[in-house]
Each structure stands twice: as structure tokens, then as C-alpha cells.
Amino acid sequence: MNSIDIVAVTSRSFSKNPVLRKELLSRYQNVKFNDDGQLLEGDSLVSFLQGSTKAITALEKMTYRVLNSLPHLSVISKYGVGLDMIDQNAMRQLGKRLGWTGGVNKRSVSELVVCFAIAMLRNIPAANRGVIDGVWRQHIGSLLSHKTVGIIGCGFIGKDLVQLLKAFQCSIIVNDIVNYHDFYLNNNIEAVSLDKLLAEADIVTLHVPLNDSTYKMLDESRLAIMKHGSILINAARGDLVDELALKSKLMDRSLSAAAFDVFSIEPPQDQELLELPNFLSTPHIGGSSMEAILAMGRAAIDGLDNHCIPPHDIS
């Protein structure tokens, strides 16, 4: 057991998980958990992390100011796979090390995407609201089987989603800045431009990190390219999509439906969008399966001991 390092766990869900707490405490003696369930940011985050040598973080914003205020903090291990909350340039400048494992929640997210696709194709949210309101009528939907699915970002989650969609005999087109040629060839996938994907896919699903090149990548002009009556799914990051433009497309039915697990501001503030009958929202639960929580937590624990200065190509 390590009795020298002081570990701080900012994540509320990690702190509440008895299995992860026990496994972390079996390896580190001095651990501070976020037992009060605080929403840590800015000064409160610095205060919580003060004096710690290592930390497990989740959705807390590790900015340059925060990192520079914590000279003793040498290692940040990420609970989850998204790195947009961590200023990696600042970590490189300050010589701080990152523990991170990609793809540990991929099946949890890809299953949610399939769930979203079927729910919106079959009008499940609207049908459910109807029954609750005393309206008993059939909603005619369509099948996921044989649809054209456009996957934007074919990394860990995108590749896993491809495997799930095989059961539905979907045609799959992808867009990614990386050319996964062998994977595309082995899985009968066509790599296309982003505009071509948007114009041809019945279902578009986002699986890219949030950075300067992807911020609002689906803006008003790009949403206008999407096939009439198609469905948009976002279980990646909220700021990939212009939510105001999306609302307009859903209201005029240019898009048949959309399902979002993530938003630009969380919790989301646009009640008009949330209440649209062809919009389904969930509170960032993509990685919140019991299996994924344990996998992400164990990867974060491992990252306290296995880490590196963030390379420039990590995302």
C-alpha cells in the first residue's frame, strides 16, 4: 500500500461507488473522496485538491489556472474517456502527468446509441407520452434494419457500434480524420466526406472528441445538408452541435428526430427543445452502466501508477 502519495478523488460517482473505493484504498493509504458531492470548479476545485500529489478527475475543468495553483499535484488520472475538460497544453508546460485509457466505456455508449436509434425510429417517446396523457393510438415507425447509418468518428466507440449494427444489416458510412483502411475493408464500410455522410445517412451519430476543429461541427449550414427525415444522435459532447439550429430543424420536421445524451450546458436550459415530441434527452448517461463505471474506475486507479506527459496526438 502506498503511504507517501495523497490521492484526491473529485468525481462524485467514483466517490459513491463502494467497489471502487475499496479497490483504491487497497493501493493507497491517504485518499480524500468527494463525499459531500460537491460540484467542484475554480477555487473550490483548487481547495479540494490542495496538498494532493495525485488526483482522479471526471468532468471537473482542469484549466491552466487550476493546474498552476497546485504545485504538488503531479498526476491526474481520468475517470472516463473524454479529455476536453483537461488542458493538456498546460499539463505539458507544467510537467504534470496524465493517466488515461481510451475506449473503456465503448460498449456502454454504443448500446445507448442503438437504443436511441430504435426509440426514435419507432416514435417511443411520443407514444409513451400519449399513453400517459390517455391517448391510445398506434404510432407507425420504421425499422433500424437495413438503414444507412453515418458514423462521424470511427474510434473506439465508432468501431464498437459497427459490430452492433451488423445484426441489423445496416449500410455503414463513416467520416474520420484518421483512415482506418483495414477496418473499413474488413467490415464493408465506406469512408466518405462529412457532407456526403450527412446527405445520405438515415441516422447520423457523433463519436468525436471536442476540440477546436470539432466545436459546433454540425452548425446550421451542416444541419441543412442532412437527409430530409433523418435522425441525429449525439452521445459524445454537447458543443459538437448548434442546438438552436437543431431545434429549428426539428420544429419544421426537416429532421425527423434527434436524441441527445450531452449538451452545451449541462443540465440543458432550453426547455422548448427538451419538450419537442421528436426530441429525446438523457442526463449524460452514456458511460453510466454498472459495467462501464467499474471499467472506467479501475482504469483511473491504474492511471495513478501508469501515466505520462500528455502527447500531442492524444484525444
C-alpha positions as CSV (number, residue, x, y, z in Angstrom):
1,M,0.0,0.0,0.0
2,N,1.3,3.4,-1.0
3,S,1.6,5.6,2.1
4,I,3.5,8.5,0.6
5,D,1.2,9.9,-2.1
6,I,-2.0,11.7,-1.2
7,V,-4.8,11.0,-3.7
8,A,-7.9,13.2,-4.1
9,V,-11.0,11.9,-6.0
10,T,-13.0,14.7,-7.3
11,S,-15.6,12.5,-9.1
12,R,-18.9,12.2,-7.2
13,S,-19.9,8.9,-8.8
14,F,-16.5,7.3,-8.1
15,S,-16.6,8.5,-4.5
16,K,-20.0,6.9,-4.0
17,N,-19.0,3.5,-5.5
18,P,-18.1,1.1,-2.7
19,V,-16.2,-1.3,-5.0
20,L,-14.0,1.4,-6.5
21,R,-13.4,3.0,-3.0
22,K,-12.3,-0.4,-1.7
23,E,-10.0,-1.1,-4.6
24,L,-8.4,2.4,-4.4
25,L,-7.9,2.1,-0.7
26,S,-6.2,-1.2,-1.1
27,R,-3.5,0.5,-3.1
28,Y,-3.3,4.0,-1.5
29,Q,-3.5,4.8,2.2
30,N,-4.1,8.5,2.0
31,V,-7.2,9.2,0.0
32,K,-9.7,12.1,0.0
33,F,-13.1,11.4,-1.6
34,N,-15.7,13.9,-2.6
35,D,-18.1,12.6,0.0
36,D,-20.1,15.8,0.2
37,G,-21.0,15.5,-3.5
38,Q,-19.6,19.0,-4.3
39,L,-19.7,20.4,-7.8
40,L,-16.0,21.4,-7.9
41,E,-14.8,24.2,-10.1
42,G,-12.4,27.0,-10.0
43,D,-11.4,28.0,-6.4
44,S,-13.4,25.1,-4.8
45,L,-11.6,22.6,-7.1
46,V,-8.2,24.1,-6.1
47,S,-9.1,24.0,-2.5
48,F,-10.2,20.3,-2.7
49,L,-7.1,19.3,-4.5
50,Q,-4.7,21.4,-2.4
51,G,-1.9,19.2,-0.9
52,S,-2.7,16.2,-3.1
53,T,0.1,14.6,-5.2
54,K,-2.3,12.6,-7.4
55,A,-5.9,13.0,-8.4
56,I,-8.8,11.1,-10.1
57,T,-10.9,13.6,-12.0
58,A,-14.0,13.3,-14.1
59,L,-16.0,16.3,-15.5
60,E,-14.1,18.9,-13.5
61,K,-12.3,21.6,-15.6
62,M,-8.6,21.3,-15.1
63,T,-7.6,24.6,-16.5
64,Y,-4.1,26.2,-16.6
65,R,-5.1,28.4,-13.6
66,V,-6.2,25.4,-11.6
67,L,-3.2,23.3,-12.5
68,N,-0.7,26.1,-11.9
69,S,-2.2,26.6,-8.4
70,L,-1.4,23.0,-7.4
71,P,2.4,22.6,-7.5
72,H,2.3,19.3,-5.5
73,L,-0.2,17.7,-7.9
74,S,2.0,15.6,-10.3
75,V,-0.5,13.1,-11.7
76,I,-4.1,13.4,-13.0
77,S,-5.9,10.2,-13.8
78,K,-9.0,10.5,-15.9
79,Y,-12.2,8.7,-14.8
80,G,-13.9,8.4,-18.1
81,V,-12.6,8.8,-21.6
82,G,-13.2,12.4,-22.7
83,L,-10.2,14.7,-22.2
84,D,-11.8,18.1,-23.2
85,M,-12.0,19.1,-19.5
86,I,-8.2,18.8,-19.1
87,D,-5.9,21.5,-20.5
88,Q,-3.3,19.2,-21.9
89,N,-1.1,22.0,-23.1
90,A,-0.9,23.3,-19.6
91,M,-0.1,19.8,-18.3
92,R,2.8,19.7,-20.7
93,Q,4.0,23.1,-19.8
94,L,3.8,22.4,-16.1
95,G,5.3,18.9,-16.3
96,K,2.2,17.1,-15.0
97,R,1.4,13.5,-16.0
98,L,-1.8,12.0,-17.3
99,G,-3.2,8.6,-16.7
100,W,-5.8,7.8,-19.3
101,T,-7.2,4.7,-21.1
102,G,-9.3,5.1,-24.2
103,G,-12.4,3.0,-25.0
104,V,-13.2,1.6,-21.6
105,N,-16.8,2.7,-21.8
106,K,-17.3,1.9,-25.5
107,R,-20.0,-0.8,-25.2
108,S,-22.0,1.3,-22.7
109,V,-22.1,4.2,-25.2
110,S,-22.7,2.2,-28.3
111,E,-25.6,0.2,-26.8
112,L,-27.2,3.6,-25.8
113,V,-26.8,4.8,-29.4
114,V,-28.7,1.7,-30.7
115,C,-31.3,2.3,-28.0
116,F,-31.7,5.9,-29.2
117,A,-31.9,4.9,-32.8
118,I,-34.7,2.3,-32.3
119,A,-36.6,4.6,-29.9
120,M,-36.7,7.5,-32.3
121,L,-37.4,5.3,-35.4
122,R,-40.4,3.7,-33.5
123,N,-41.6,7.0,-32.0
124,I,-41.2,5.6,-28.5
125,P,-41.0,8.9,-26.6
126,A,-44.1,10.4,-28.3
127,A,-46.0,7.1,-27.9
128,N,-45.2,6.9,-24.2
129,R,-46.3,10.5,-23.6
130,G,-49.6,9.7,-25.4
131,V,-50.3,6.7,-23.2
132,I,-49.6,8.8,-20.1
133,D,-52.0,11.5,-21.4
134,G,-54.7,9.0,-22.1
135,V,-54.3,8.9,-25.8
136,W,-54.3,5.3,-27.1
137,R,-53.2,5.2,-30.8
138,Q,-50.7,3.4,-32.8
139,H,-47.5,5.3,-33.9
140,I,-46.3,4.0,-37.2
141,G,-42.5,3.9,-37.2
142,S,-39.8,2.2,-39.2
143,L,-37.0,-0.4,-38.6
144,L,-33.4,0.1,-37.9
145,S,-32.7,-2.9,-40.1
146,H,-31.2,-2.0,-43.5
147,K,-30.9,1.7,-42.7
148,T,-27.9,3.7,-43.7
149,V,-26.0,4.8,-40.6
150,G,-23.5,7.5,-40.8
151,I,-20.8,7.4,-38.0
152,I,-18.8,10.6,-37.5
153,G,-15.7,9.4,-35.7
154,C,-14.7,5.8,-36.0
155,G,-12.5,5.4,-32.9
156,F,-13.2,3.1,-30.0
157,I,-16.9,3.7,-29.8
158,G,-17.5,4.0,-33.5
159,K,-15.8,0.7,-34.2
160,D,-17.8,-1.0,-31.4
161,L,-21.0,0.5,-32.8
162,V,-20.2,-1.1,-36.2
163,Q,-20.2,-4.5,-34.6
164,L,-23.6,-4.0,-33.0
165,L,-25.1,-2.7,-36.2
166,K,-24.1,-5.9,-38.1
167,A,-27.1,-7.6,-36.5
168,F,-29.4,-5.1,-38.2
169,Q,-27.7,-5.4,-41.6
170,C,-27.2,-1.7,-41.8
171,S,-25.2,0.0,-44.5
172,I,-22.5,2.0,-42.8
173,I,-20.7,5.1,-43.9
174,V,-18.1,6.9,-41.8
175,N,-16.2,10.1,-41.7
176,D,-13.0,10.4,-39.7
177,I,-9.7,12.4,-39.9
178,V,-7.9,9.0,-39.5
179,N,-8.1,6.5,-42.3
180,Y,-8.8,3.1,-40.7
181,H,-8.4,1.4,-44.0
182,D,-8.1,-2.2,-42.9
183,F,-11.1,-1.9,-40.5
184,Y,-13.2,-0.3,-43.3
185,L,-12.2,-3.0,-45.7
186,N,-12.9,-5.9,-43.3
187,N,-16.3,-4.5,-42.3
188,N,-17.6,-3.4,-45.7
189,I,-17.6,0.3,-44.7
190,E,-17.3,3.3,-47.0
191,A,-15.3,6.3,-45.8
192,V,-16.9,9.5,-47.2
193,S,-16.7,13.2,-46.8
194,L,-18.7,14.8,-44.0
195,D,-21.1,16.5,-46.4
196,K,-21.7,13.2,-48.3
197,L,-22.4,11.4,-45.0
198,L,-24.9,14.0,-43.8
199,A,-26.7,13.9,-47.2
200,E,-27.0,10.1,-47.4
201,A,-27.4,8.8,-43.9
202,D,-30.8,7.9,-42.4
203,I,-29.2,8.1,-39.0
204,V,-26.2,10.2,-38.1
205,T,-24.3,9.5,-34.8
206,L,-21.4,11.6,-33.4
207,H,-18.4,10.0,-31.8
208,V,-15.6,12.6,-32.0
209,P,-13.8,14.4,-29.2
210,L,-14.5,18.1,-28.6
211,N,-11.7,20.4,-29.7
212,D,-11.2,23.4,-31.8
213,S,-11.7,21.5,-35.1
214,T,-15.0,19.8,-33.9
215,Y,-16.6,22.7,-32.0
216,K,-20.1,23.1,-33.5
217,M,-19.1,21.0,-36.4
218,L,-22.8,20.5,-37.1
219,D,-23.8,24.1,-37.4
220,E,-26.9,25.5,-39.2
221,S,-25.3,25.0,-42.7
222,R,-24.3,21.5,-42.0
223,L,-27.6,20.5,-40.4
224,A,-29.2,21.8,-43.6
225,I,-27.3,19.2,-45.6
226,M,-28.8,16.3,-43.7
227,K,-31.1,14.0,-45.5
228,H,-34.7,15.1,-45.0
229,G,-36.4,13.0,-42.3
230,S,-33.1,11.7,-40.9
231,I,-32.3,11.2,-37.2
232,L,-29.3,12.8,-35.3
233,I,-27.8,11.2,-32.3
234,N,-25.2,12.8,-30.0
235,A,-23.7,10.7,-27.2
236,A,-20.3,12.4,-27.5
237,R,-20.1,16.1,-26.4
238,G,-22.8,18.8,-26.5
239,D,-20.8,21.5,-28.2
240,L,-20.4,19.5,-31.4
241,V,-23.9,20.7,-32.4
242,D,-25.6,24.1,-32.7
243,E,-28.6,23.3,-30.5
244,L,-30.6,26.4,-31.6
245,A,-30.2,25.4,-35.3
246,L,-31.1,21.8,-34.3
247,K,-34.3,22.9,-32.6
248,S,-35.4,24.8,-35.8
249,K,-34.8,21.7,-37.9
250,L,-36.8,19.5,-35.5
251,M,-39.6,22.0,-35.4
252,D,-40.0,22.2,-39.1
253,R,-39.5,18.4,-39.4
254,S,-36.5,18.8,-41.7
255,L,-35.1,16.3,-39.3
256,S,-37.4,13.5,-38.2
257,A,-35.9,13.3,-34.7
258,A,-32.9,13.7,-32.5
259,A,-31.7,12.0,-29.3
260,F,-29.0,13.7,-27.2
261,D,-27.2,12.5,-24.1
262,V,-25.0,15.5,-23.9
263,F,-25.5,19.3,-24.1
264,S,-23.5,22.5,-24.5
265,I,-24.7,23.4,-21.0
266,E,-25.5,20.6,-18.5
267,P,-28.2,20.5,-17.3
268,P,-29.7,21.9,-20.5
269,Q,-31.6,25.2,-20.3
270,D,-33.6,25.2,-23.5
271,Q,-37.0,23.9,-22.3
272,E,-38.6,24.4,-25.7
273,L,-36.1,22.0,-27.2
274,L,-36.4,19.5,-24.4
275,E,-40.2,19.4,-24.8
276,L,-40.3,18.8,-28.5
277,P,-42.1,15.5,-29.2
278,N,-39.4,14.4,-31.6
279,F,-36.5,15.0,-29.2
280,L,-35.2,12.6,-26.6
281,S,-32.8,13.7,-23.9
282,T,-30.9,11.9,-21.2
283,P,-28.6,13.3,-18.5
284,H,-25.2,12.2,-19.8
285,I,-25.6,8.5,-19.0
286,G,-23.6,7.1,-21.9
287,G,-21.0,5.7,-19.6
288,S,-23.3,5.1,-16.7
289,S,-23.8,1.3,-16.9
290,M,-22.6,-0.6,-13.9
291,E,-20.0,-2.4,-16.1
292,A,-18.6,0.8,-17.6
293,I,-18.4,2.5,-14.2
294,L,-16.2,-0.3,-12.9
295,A,-14.1,-0.4,-16.0
296,M,-13.6,3.4,-16.0
297,G,-12.9,3.4,-12.3
298,R,-10.3,0.6,-12.5
299,A,-8.6,2.3,-15.4
300,A,-8.5,5.5,-13.4
301,I,-6.9,3.7,-10.4
302,D,-4.4,2.1,-12.8
303,G,-3.6,5.5,-14.3
304,L,-2.4,6.7,-10.9
305,D,0.6,4.4,-11.4
306,N,0.8,4.3,-15.2
307,H,1.0,7.7,-16.7
308,C,2.9,10.0,-19.0
309,I,3.3,13.6,-20.1
310,P,0.3,14.0,-22.5
311,P,1.5,13.5,-26.1
312,H,0.2,16.0,-28.7
313,D,-1.9,13.4,-30.5
314,I,-4.0,12.2,-27.6
315,S,-7.8,12.8,-27.8
